[in-house]
Amino acid sequence: EAKIDFEIVPGVTAGIAAAEYSGIMLTDRQFSSQVVFVTGREADAKAHSNIDWPWLAKFKGSIVFYMSVGNLEAIVEQLLSNGMDAEMPAAVVANATLPSQKVIQSPLASISDKCKKEKIEPPAVVIIGTGAGGESGFNWFSRKPLFGKNIVVTRDIKGNAEFAAKIAAEGGAPIQAATIRIKPLTEKSAFLQAIGRINEYDWLIFTSANGVKIFFEALKSLNKDARAIGRTRVACIGSETAEKLEKFGIICDFVPNVYTSSELGKGLIGSANLNGKKVLLLRSKKASGQLREMLSHASAEVDEIALYDVLPQRSEFKWLEKMIADGKIDWITFASPSSARSFFEQVSKNLVNSSNAKVASIGPVTSEQLKELKVKVDATAKEHTIKGLIRTIQASCK
């Protein structure tokens, strides 16, 4: 009416999405060759129902009801009173496609009572028909390794988002609780001077994906790119850092088999002659001095530049403490000592230690920090990456 152009983008209707996320095939030829979609709640002002209940009760196929949980008892009564078999399979799919998805299945006559017992609430889709019993082999979503697990991630906001996406891909429910923030230090003169003579170095060493990202963002701000590195060789601490470097066109010359600073130092010293070589160590301001000492002991000339600082992120975590106290958290993860320190400055360690929530650490350095804080550690990743941390939790859930 206002002459404004618009577009309708067709999507997957909720009835089909909910069914196929729960292993129910609405038109599987073994059970049903037809499907009908019905509103389960008509407009309050309507004097008479437009739903043909006698026809639905005799329908030989799958019936999908929308907006029907609150009206389920009346729907069942209408179908039964119009002749549908009391043993007809029925299913209710709540929170479809989410890690909190729940599927209730029973004969038609008892589906309403079963939903009440299980405290099923909207949003949900009701499916009635011979196919509503589903095929266990098709119920792929609930078989994902982290399905239904509530997992707290405690990195910075961007890091949490990346971690959360990986958890969700495995069927888990990520709960984001940012405890740290990353502050770039690339405006400092020490960094700018190092960039000005970067080709003088024989080796650049990165110890985190954050460092790589911040380094190349700084290069871009200086109207430079990966070509600035020239022939300088590059070493990094692990696979995730190496993958981040590849996104900027850099293939790492050395990655240790074990992703720790000490193993990076040992491996590099053992595989390259560092005597008199110039090394630029690019990492967090809060990193320990162990790696620098190892390289210096091998007669390398080491310049260390702090690319970024890790600062505490203060938040209101009463909601999370309540979830922990109520037994609604399965795992709390820590990807760095900094996140562990900041988290337990804001959340009671006694609450966590006495709860059902398990604590998972990305590696031995973070686990050691947790132990110093007197926090239980239930699992430490063997591969010290986010992927490795997820795999460790998956193995513990089996």
C-alpha positions as CSV (number, residue, x, y, z in Angstrom):
1,E,0.0,0.0,0.0
2,A,2.9,2.4,0.7
3,K,4.6,1.4,-2.6
4,I,7.5,-0.1,-0.8
5,D,9.2,-3.0,-2.6
6,F,9.5,-6.2,-0.7
7,E,10.7,-9.8,-1.2
8,I,9.5,-13.0,0.3
9,V,12.4,-15.5,0.8
10,P,11.0,-19.1,1.0
11,G,12.4,-21.1,3.8
12,V,12.0,-24.6,5.2
13,T,8.7,-24.9,7.0
14,A,9.0,-25.7,10.7
15,G,7.0,-28.9,10.4
16,I,9.5,-30.4,7.9
17,A,12.5,-29.1,9.8
18,A,11.3,-30.4,13.2
19,A,10.5,-33.8,11.7
20,E,13.8,-34.3,9.9
21,Y,15.8,-33.1,12.9
22,S,14.2,-35.9,15.0
23,G,14.3,-38.8,12.5
24,I,10.7,-38.6,11.3
25,M,10.2,-38.7,7.6
26,L,6.8,-37.2,6.9
27,T,6.4,-38.8,3.4
28,D,8.6,-41.9,3.8
29,R,6.9,-44.4,1.4
30,Q,7.1,-47.1,4.1
31,F,4.6,-45.2,6.3
32,S,3.0,-42.3,4.5
33,S,2.6,-40.9,1.0
34,Q,1.0,-37.7,1.9
35,V,1.2,-34.9,4.5
36,V,-1.1,-32.2,5.7
37,F,-0.2,-29.1,7.8
38,V,-2.8,-27.8,10.2
39,T,-2.9,-24.9,12.6
40,G,-3.4,-26.2,16.1
41,R,-4.8,-22.9,17.5
42,E,-7.2,-20.9,15.5
43,A,-8.0,-17.2,16.0
44,D,-9.7,-16.5,19.3
45,A,-12.5,-14.5,17.6
46,K,-13.6,-17.3,15.2
47,A,-17.0,-18.6,16.0
48,H,-16.6,-21.9,14.2
49,S,-13.6,-24.1,13.5
50,N,-12.4,-24.4,9.9
51,I,-10.6,-27.7,10.7
52,D,-12.3,-30.7,9.2
53,W,-11.8,-33.1,12.1
54,P,-13.8,-36.1,10.7
55,W,-11.6,-35.9,7.5
56,L,-8.4,-35.5,9.6
57,A,-9.3,-38.5,11.8
58,K,-9.5,-40.7,8.6
59,F,-6.5,-39.1,6.8
60,K,-4.0,-41.8,5.7
61,G,-0.8,-39.9,6.1
62,S,1.2,-37.6,8.3
63,I,-0.6,-34.7,10.1
64,V,1.5,-31.8,11.4
65,F,0.0,-29.4,13.9
66,Y,1.5,-26.0,14.4
67,M,1.1,-23.9,17.6
68,S,-0.6,-26.8,19.3
69,V,1.1,-27.8,22.6
70,G,-1.3,-25.7,24.7
71,N,-4.2,-27.2,22.9
72,L,-2.9,-30.7,22.6
73,E,-5.5,-32.4,24.8
74,A,-8.4,-30.9,22.8
75,I,-6.7,-32.0,19.5
76,V,-6.3,-35.6,20.8
77,E,-10.0,-35.6,21.9
78,Q,-11.2,-34.4,18.5
79,L,-9.3,-37.0,16.6
80,L,-10.3,-39.9,18.9
81,S,-13.9,-38.9,19.0
82,N,-13.9,-38.8,15.2
83,G,-12.6,-42.3,14.9
84,M,-8.8,-42.2,14.8
85,D,-7.1,-45.2,16.4
86,A,-6.0,-44.6,20.0
87,E,-2.8,-46.5,19.2
88,M,-1.9,-44.2,16.2
89,P,1.8,-43.1,16.7
90,A,2.2,-39.5,17.8
91,A,5.3,-37.3,18.4
92,V,5.9,-33.8,19.8
93,V,9.2,-32.1,18.9
94,A,10.1,-29.2,21.2
95,N,12.9,-26.7,20.6
96,A,13.5,-28.2,17.2
97,T,17.1,-27.9,15.7
98,L,18.5,-26.6,19.0
99,P,20.7,-28.5,21.5
100,S,17.8,-28.5,23.9
101,Q,15.6,-30.3,21.3
102,K,13.3,-32.9,23.0
103,V,11.2,-35.5,21.2
104,I,8.3,-37.1,23.0
105,Q,6.7,-40.2,21.3
106,S,3.8,-42.3,22.3
107,P,0.4,-43.6,21.1
108,L,-2.1,-40.8,20.4
109,A,-4.2,-41.5,23.4
110,S,-1.4,-40.8,25.9
111,I,0.7,-38.2,24.1
112,S,-0.9,-35.2,26.0
113,D,-0.4,-36.8,29.4
114,K,3.2,-37.7,28.5
115,C,3.9,-34.1,27.4
116,K,2.5,-32.8,30.7
117,K,4.7,-35.2,32.6
118,E,7.8,-34.1,30.7
119,K,6.8,-30.4,31.0
120,I,6.9,-29.7,27.3
121,E,6.3,-26.1,26.4
122,P,6.2,-24.1,23.2
123,P,7.7,-23.8,20.7
124,A,6.9,-27.3,19.5
125,V,5.4,-29.2,16.6
126,V,3.0,-32.1,16.9
127,I,3.2,-35.0,14.4
128,I,0.5,-37.7,14.1
129,G,0.5,-40.6,11.8
130,T,2.2,-44.0,11.1
131,G,5.5,-42.3,10.4
132,A,5.5,-40.4,13.8
133,G,7.2,-43.3,15.5
134,G,10.3,-42.4,13.4
135,E,13.3,-44.6,12.5
136,S,16.0,-44.6,15.2
137,G,18.7,-44.8,12.4
138,F,17.5,-41.4,11.0
139,N,17.6,-39.6,14.4
140,W,21.0,-38.1,13.5
141,F,20.9,-34.9,15.5
142,S,20.5,-36.4,18.9
143,R,23.4,-38.7,18.2
144,K,25.9,-35.9,17.8
145,P,28.7,-36.3,20.4
146,L,27.8,-33.2,22.4
147,F,24.1,-33.2,22.0
148,G,22.3,-31.6,24.9
149,K,25.5,-30.7,26.8
150,N,25.6,-27.2,28.2
151,I,29.2,-26.0,27.8
152,V,30.5,-22.7,29.2
153,V,33.2,-20.9,27.1
154,T,35.3,-18.3,28.9
155,R,37.5,-16.7,26.2
156,D,37.2,-13.1,24.9
157,I,34.0,-12.2,23.0
158,K,35.4,-13.0,19.5
159,G,37.1,-16.1,20.7
160,N,34.0,-17.3,22.5
161,A,32.0,-16.9,19.2
162,E,34.4,-19.1,17.3
163,F,34.5,-21.7,20.1
164,A,30.7,-21.6,20.4
165,A,30.3,-22.3,16.7
166,K,32.5,-25.4,17.0
167,I,30.5,-26.7,20.0
168,A,27.1,-26.1,18.2
169,A,28.4,-28.0,15.2
170,E,28.8,-31.1,17.5
171,G,25.3,-30.7,18.9
172,G,26.2,-28.9,22.2
173,A,24.7,-25.8,23.7
174,P,27.5,-23.2,24.1
175,I,27.1,-20.7,27.0
176,Q,29.3,-17.7,26.4
177,A,30.8,-16.0,29.5
178,A,33.6,-13.6,28.3
179,T,36.2,-13.3,31.1
180,I,39.0,-11.6,29.2
181,R,39.5,-9.0,26.5
182,I,42.4,-8.6,24.0
183,K,44.1,-5.2,23.8
184,P,46.4,-4.8,20.8
185,L,49.7,-3.1,21.5
186,T,50.8,-2.6,17.9
187,E,50.7,1.2,18.2
188,K,53.8,1.1,20.5
189,S,57.1,2.3,19.1
190,A,58.8,-1.1,19.8
191,F,56.5,-2.9,17.4
192,L,56.7,-0.2,14.8
193,Q,60.5,-0.2,14.9
194,A,60.6,-4.0,14.6
195,I,58.3,-3.8,11.5
196,G,60.6,-1.3,10.0
197,R,63.5,-3.8,10.1
198,I,61.6,-7.1,9.9
199,N,63.7,-8.4,7.0
200,E,66.8,-8.3,9.3
201,Y,65.4,-11.2,11.3
202,D,66.0,-14.8,10.5
203,W,63.0,-16.1,12.3
204,L,59.6,-14.8,13.4
205,I,57.8,-16.8,16.1
206,F,54.1,-16.6,16.8
207,T,52.7,-18.3,19.9
208,S,48.9,-17.8,19.4
209,A,46.3,-17.3,16.7
210,N,45.4,-14.0,18.4
211,G,48.9,-12.8,17.8
212,V,48.8,-13.7,14.1
213,K,45.5,-11.8,13.6
214,I,46.7,-8.7,15.4
215,F,50.0,-8.7,13.6
216,F,48.4,-8.8,10.1
217,E,45.8,-6.2,11.1
218,A,48.7,-3.9,12.1
219,L,50.5,-4.6,8.8
220,K,47.3,-3.7,6.9
221,S,47.0,-0.4,8.9
222,L,50.5,0.4,7.7
223,N,49.6,-0.4,4.1
224,K,51.6,-3.6,4.2
225,D,50.8,-7.3,3.7
226,A,52.5,-10.7,3.9
227,R,55.2,-9.6,1.5
228,A,56.7,-7.5,4.3
229,I,58.0,-10.7,5.9
230,G,60.1,-11.4,2.8
231,R,62.4,-14.4,3.2
232,T,62.2,-14.5,7.0
233,R,61.3,-17.9,8.3
234,V,58.3,-18.4,10.5
235,A,57.7,-20.7,13.5
236,C,54.5,-21.1,15.5
237,I,53.2,-22.9,18.5
238,G,50.5,-25.1,17.1
239,S,48.1,-26.1,14.3
240,E,45.5,-23.4,15.0
241,T,48.2,-20.7,14.8
242,A,49.5,-22.3,11.6
243,E,46.0,-22.3,10.1
244,K,45.6,-18.6,10.9
245,L,49.0,-17.9,9.2
246,E,47.9,-19.8,6.1
247,K,44.9,-17.5,5.8
248,F,47.3,-14.6,5.4
249,G,49.4,-16.6,2.8
250,I,52.1,-17.8,5.1
251,I,53.1,-21.4,5.4
252,C,54.8,-22.1,8.7
253,D,58.4,-23.4,8.5
254,F,58.3,-25.1,11.9
255,V,55.4,-26.3,14.2
256,P,56.2,-28.6,17.2
257,N,54.4,-31.9,17.7
258,V,53.4,-30.8,21.2
259,Y,51.8,-27.4,21.3
260,T,53.6,-25.7,24.2
261,S,56.2,-22.9,24.4
262,S,58.9,-25.3,25.8
263,E,58.3,-27.8,23.0
264,L,58.4,-25.0,20.4
265,G,61.8,-23.9,21.8
266,K,63.2,-27.5,22.0
267,G,62.1,-28.4,18.6
268,L,63.3,-25.2,16.9
269,I,66.7,-25.5,18.6
270,G,67.0,-29.1,17.6
271,S,66.1,-28.5,14.0
272,A,67.7,-25.2,13.2
273,N,71.1,-23.7,13.9
274,L,70.2,-20.6,15.9
275,N,73.7,-19.6,16.8
276,G,73.9,-15.8,16.0
277,K,70.5,-15.9,14.3
278,K,68.1,-13.0,14.9
279,V,64.7,-14.0,16.2
280,L,61.7,-11.8,16.7
281,L,59.3,-13.3,19.3
282,L,55.8,-11.9,18.8
283,R,53.3,-12.8,21.6
284,S,51.2,-11.7,24.6
285,K,52.5,-9.3,27.1
286,K,51.7,-11.8,29.9
287,A,53.6,-14.7,28.3
288,S,56.3,-16.3,30.5
289,G,60.0,-15.8,29.8
290,Q,60.8,-19.5,29.3
291,L,60.8,-19.5,25.5
292,R,63.0,-16.4,25.3
293,E,65.5,-17.9,27.8
294,M,65.7,-21.2,25.8
295,L,66.4,-19.4,22.5
296,S,69.0,-17.1,24.1
297,H,70.7,-20.1,25.7
298,A,71.0,-21.5,22.2
299,S,72.9,-18.3,21.3
300,A,70.1,-16.7,19.3
301,E,69.7,-12.9,19.4
302,V,66.1,-12.5,20.6
303,D,63.9,-9.5,20.4
304,E,60.6,-9.9,22.1
305,I,57.6,-7.7,21.2
306,A,54.3,-7.7,23.0
307,L,51.7,-7.7,20.3
308,Y,48.8,-7.6,22.7
309,D,47.8,-7.7,26.4
310,V,45.1,-9.9,28.0
311,L,43.0,-8.0,30.4
312,P,40.2,-9.2,32.7
313,Q,36.6,-8.7,31.5
314,R,34.2,-7.9,34.3
315,S,30.7,-9.2,33.9
316,E,27.6,-10.0,36.0
317,F,27.7,-13.8,36.5
318,K,24.8,-14.4,39.0
319,W,22.9,-16.0,36.2
320,L,25.7,-18.4,35.5
321,E,26.2,-19.2,39.2
322,K,22.5,-20.1,39.4
323,M,22.8,-22.4,36.4
324,I,25.8,-24.1,38.0
325,A,24.0,-24.4,41.4
326,D,20.9,-25.8,39.7
327,G,23.0,-28.5,37.9
328,K,22.3,-27.1,34.5
329,I,26.0,-26.8,33.4
330,D,27.8,-29.9,32.1
331,W,31.3,-28.4,31.3
332,I,33.2,-25.2,32.0
333,T,36.1,-24.7,29.6
334,F,39.3,-22.7,30.0
335,A,41.6,-21.9,27.1
336,S,44.2,-19.9,28.9
337,P,45.5,-19.2,32.5
338,S,44.2,-15.6,32.1
339,S,40.6,-16.8,31.5
340,A,40.9,-19.1,34.5
341,R,42.1,-16.3,36.8
342,S,39.5,-13.8,35.7
343,F,36.6,-16.4,35.8
344,F,37.3,-17.4,39.4
345,E,37.7,-13.8,40.5
346,Q,34.0,-13.5,39.6
347,V,32.6,-17.0,40.1
348,S,32.9,-19.0,43.4
349,K,35.4,-21.8,43.0
350,N,33.7,-23.6,45.9
351,L,30.4,-23.6,44.0
352,V,32.1,-25.1,40.9
353,N,34.1,-27.7,42.9
354,S,30.9,-28.9,44.7
355,S,28.8,-28.9,41.6
356,N,28.1,-31.5,38.9
357,A,29.9,-29.2,36.3
358,K,33.1,-30.6,35.0
359,V,36.2,-28.4,34.3
360,A,38.1,-28.9,31.0
361,S,41.5,-27.2,30.3
362,I,43.2,-26.7,26.9
363,G,46.6,-27.8,28.2
364,P,49.0,-28.3,31.1
365,V,49.8,-24.7,31.6
366,T,46.1,-23.8,32.0
367,S,45.6,-26.9,34.2
368,E,48.4,-25.8,36.5
369,Q,46.9,-22.4,36.9
370,L,43.5,-24.0,37.8
371,K,45.2,-26.2,40.4
372,E,47.0,-23.2,41.9
373,L,43.5,-21.6,42.2
374,K,42.4,-24.9,44.0
375,V,39.9,-25.7,41.3
376,K,39.3,-29.3,40.2
377,V,40.4,-30.2,36.7
378,D,38.4,-33.1,35.2
379,A,40.0,-33.2,31.7
380,T,43.1,-31.7,30.0
381,A,43.3,-31.7,26.3
382,K,46.2,-33.8,24.8
383,E,46.2,-31.6,21.7
384,H,46.4,-28.1,23.1
385,T,43.9,-26.4,20.7
386,I,40.2,-25.6,20.8
387,K,39.6,-28.6,18.5
388,G,41.6,-30.8,20.9
389,L,39.7,-29.4,23.9
390,I,36.4,-30.3,22.1
391,R,37.6,-33.8,21.3
392,T,38.6,-34.3,25.0
393,I,35.1,-33.4,26.1
394,Q,33.6,-35.7,23.5
395,A,35.7,-38.6,24.7
396,S,34.6,-37.9,28.3
397,C,31.0,-37.9,27.3
398,K,31.1,-41.4,25.8
